[in-house]
Amino acid sequence: VKVAEDKVKEASITTIGAIALQGIRRADVRLGETVCVIGLGLLGQLTVQLAKRSGCTVIGIDLLPERLELAMKLGAD
């Protein structure tokens, strides 16, 4: 049963990652551009990482300082 629970969790995270990636695609983000991610919850944190790995300068905005700190650890400029 534990293995099945782990697979379900992995599958759900993959879906959320796909949503973040679709946002990057729809924004037509290009290498070297500056991206601003407003809201650094789970989806925002994934978007920060994807944009950074796409070669962008990433600015993150959130009201919670701990989310800002996490975003900086994950690559936000």
Order of alpha helices (4+ residues) and beta strands (2+ residues): alpha-beta-alpha-beta-alpha
